[in-house]
């Protein structure tokens, strides 16, 4: 729930920086759904990276035990 609240706060803080006329023509990627989607993708990429690092560490340990 805190991630949703943080995601809602982010566009609210940026809202004043986008001119009204511009925001009517362009979304500027400030939509909550888009921000949640980006965070979801990033979290999955981090999980993939963790798995690669974990595999590398396990492989190194196995290699060390063989020597």
Secondary structure, DSSP 8 states (H G I E B T S, - for coil): -HHHHHHHHHHHHHHTTS-HHHHHH--TT--HHHHHHHHHHHHHHHHHHHHHHHHHHHHHHHHHHH-
